[in-house]
Amino acid sequence: MAALICGSLAFDTIMTFEGRFAEQILPDQLHILNVSFLVPSLRRDFGGCAGNIAYSLKLLGGEPLPMAMLGSDGADYLQRLESLGISARHVGQVQDTYTAQAMIMTDRDNNQITAFHPGAMMQAHANRIGADSRVGVGIIAPDGRDAMLEHAAQFVAAGIPFVFDPGQGLPMFNGQELIQFIEQATWVTVNDYEGKMLCDRTGWSLADISRKVQGLVVTLGAEGCEVWVNGDKTHVPPVKPAAVVDPTGCGDAWRGALLFGLEKGWPLVRCAELGNRVGALKIAQRGPQNYTLDFDPLA
């Protein structure tokens, strides 16, 4: 069975600042912030949440179906998907705008500053989810606001269980909209910062949210993750990476593993364990789609 991945396809321009952001930003001068960072290294990668999740899931042996919009400059990304054996039948193209672009700068402590141009992503709601007997699970990852709202409703109408993963798109929604997402979703995933914001805007605790769905996962970076099921929390410890090189795309790598496990009917804790392992592989490589698998995910 395939996994339908609603989210962005983007080009990532990734820069490395060899110092620390905290040493360059004066807290008492934030009202006149004017900083410049020298970035000796720069590269351009294929990215976007849908692309990164699809890469992870394909690597594990799953069948990803990204649903996203590319711009007039998207031919290279279509070729990339074809070379990976990932179907692009749910990928549209808008000719009068650019593909989404992320400019990501990372400092020596792996803190990141990101500027994001949504481009064609803002037309992602033109893609529609219908009944498809080959789709076993879906995910709502960060995307255009209208697309996230409409695709969630379409998943429900099609009877496809899905993960609500708002990511950096969470601030676009008010409390009532987030409550609606949670009540429609089968699972919810957030990082610890997003989890606090989700609780603040909905008025629900993490335990409360976990009782509304089959499971909630809060990723904690280097500390592993928390799996919440029916109000009970289980801490899933991290996997130590061979090296800490680049955090870009680690969350997406984790979510590809989550979809792999969910499609196979695994318990949420086992899915999270696999996610932690894949995330550790990703962080040891530069770029969100350049790591390889060194273990059998079914072992």
N, C-alpha and C positions, 0 to 999 in steps of 0.2 A: 504494500500500500504506500501511496505517496503522501508527502507532507506539503501543504500549501503555505507558502511563506510570504505574507503580505508585509512589505516594508520598502526600503529605499535601495536603489542601486546608485552608487556614487563613485566618483574619482576622489581618492584621498591624496592630498599633498602633505607629506609628513616631514617635519623639520625637527632637528635636535638642538636644543640649547644646552650648552655644556655647564652652565651655572645653575643657580636655584632661583626660581621666580621670587621666592620670599625675600631674597637679598636685593632684588631690584625694585620692589614695590614698597614704598613708604606708607605705612598705614595712615599717618596723619595728613597725607597729601592725596588721598584717593579722590578728592573733589576736583583736583586738577591733574588727573592721571595722564602722563605722557611718557611712555616707555618705549625702548627699542631693544630688541634682542638679536644678537649676532648668532646665526644658525649655520655653522660650517657644512652640515650635511642636509641634503634635501632629496626626496625621491617622490615619485608618483606611483600610487598603487590602486588596484581595483578594490573598491570597498562598498560601503553602504550595508545596513543591517541585513537586508534580504540576501545580498550577495555573499556576505560573510557567513551567515547561518547556513545558506545553501552549500557553501564550500565545505563547512564542517560536516554537515550531514552526509554529503556525497562521499567524503573521505572515509566516513565510518561504514559506508555500505548502504546508506539509505537512498531514497528517491525524492530529492527536493524539487519543488515546483515554485520558483520565485514568481511573485506577482508584483510588478513594479512598472515604473515609467522611466524611459530613457529620453534624452534630448537628441538634437540633431547631430551631436558629436558622439553618439552611443554605439557606432559600428564596432569599435574595438571591444566594447564590453560584450556585445552579442557574439563576437568571435571567441572571446574568452569563455563564455558559457558553453559554446559548442565544443571547444577544446577539452573542457572538463566533463563533457557528457551530461550537462545539465540542460533540461528542456527549457526553452524560452517561449513556449506557446502562450504563457500568460504575461509576457513582457510587451508592453506597448511602447510607442515612440512618438514624441511630439517634435515637430520640425521647426517650430519658431522659438525654441528656448534651449538652454544648455542642460546637460545632465547635471544632477545634483553634485555639488563640490564641497568637500570638507578640507579645511586648512587646519592641520593639527600640529601644535608645537609641544614637545615634551622636554621637561628639564631633567637634571641628573637624579632627582628623587622620584621620577616617573609621574610627577604632576603634569597635567595637560591643560592647555588653553586651545579651544577649538572655535573657529569661525565656520559657519555652515551656510551655503547658498542652496536653497531647496530646488530651484529650477523646475525641471519636468516633474519632480516629485509632487508638486502641488496639483497636478492633473491625475494623480493616481486613482482618484475616485471614479474615473472613467472605466477602469477595470472592474468587472463584475464577477462575483462568486455565484456559481450555480450548483445544482446538484451534480456531483461527480462520484461515481461509485468507486473510483480508484483513489480518492483522497480519504485517508483515515484520520488525519489530525491536521490542525492548522495553527497559525500563530499570527497575532496582530503585533508587529514590531513597529518602531517609530517610522512614521510616514506622514503624508499630508493629513491635516486635521480632518477634512471631510472624508478621506479614504478610510481612516481609522474608525470613525463613527459608522460609516456605511458598511464596511467590510465585517465589522462585528455583528451587525444586524443580519447580514447576508449569511454568515456562518451559522447563526441560530436558525434562520429560515431553511437552510440546506441540511440541517441536522448534523453538522460537522463539529465535533468537540475541538476547542481551541484554547491556546495560551494567550492571555493578555499580558503583553510585555511593553509597557509604555515608554520605558527608557527616557531619553532626553526629550521626548514628546509630552511627557506628563504635565509640565506647566501649562500646556495649551488648554487644559480641561479644568472645569470647575468641579466642585464636590459632587453635585448631582450627576454630572456626566460620568465621573469616575465610578460612582456607585452603580450606574447603569452598566458600564463595562464589566465590573466585577460580577454583577448578577447575571450577565450574559455568558461570561467565561466559564471554562471548566477548570483552568489552572491560572495562577497569576505568578509572574516573576518580576522582581525588582532588585536593585542593589540597596545597600543600607540607607543611603541618602534618599533615594526615591521612595523607599519604604516609609521613612519619616514623613515625607511630603504627602504620600498617599494617605497615611493615617490622619495627618493634620487636616487635609481637605475633605475627607469623608466623615471624620469624627469617629471612625472605627479603629480599634487596636488591631495589631497583626493577628492576634488570636481570633478576633471577630471576623476579619477578612477570610481567614482560613476556614471558618465554619460556613462561609457563603459558597465556597468552591470545593473541588476535590483535593486541592493542595495549593499552598503558597510557598515559594522559595525566595529567600532573601540572600543574595550573594554578598560576601564580605571581603572580596579581594584575597589578600594573602592569608586571611583567617578562615578560608573555606566558605561554608554557607549554612544557613538555617533552613530546615524543612519543617513547615507547619502543616499539620493535618488535623482537622477537627479540634483546633485549639491547643494541640500538643506540639511542642517544639523539639526537634532533633538536630543537634549540631553535627554536620558532616565535615570532618577535618580536611585541610588542604592537602594537595600533593606538592611536594617540594620540586620546583623546576630545576633543570640543569643550569639555567642562567636566567637572569632577569634582564631582558634586552629591550622589549617594546610591549607595553600593555594594550596597544591599539587593537581592538577586535577580540580581546579575551572574553568579554561577555557574550559576544556573538558565537564564538567557538563553543562556549559552555552551552548555549541555547540549542545549537545544532545537536549536541549530545543529548540534551533533554528530549528533543523531538524524536531522536533515534530510539530512546528508551520508552517513551510514551507510546510510540507506534507499535512497539513489541509487547506492550502491556506490563512493563516493569513497575515495581513499586517506586515511588518518587525518590526515596533515599538512594536506591540503586542508580537511578537516572542522574542524581546529583553527584554521586561518586564518579561516574563516568565523565560528567561535565567538568569536575575539578581536575581530572586527569588530562582531558583535552586542553583545558585552559592553561595548564602547566606546560604543555607542549608549545602552545601558541606564544606564550610570553617569552619563550627562549628564542624566538625568531622575529625578525623585523617584518612589519607589514601584516595586514589582517588575513592574507590568503597565501602565505608562503611556507607554512609548516607542513610536515608529513607525519603519518602515523607510524609508531614503532611498537604497537601491540595489537592484539586481537580484541576488539571491543566485546566479543561474545564469550571470551574466555572467563 
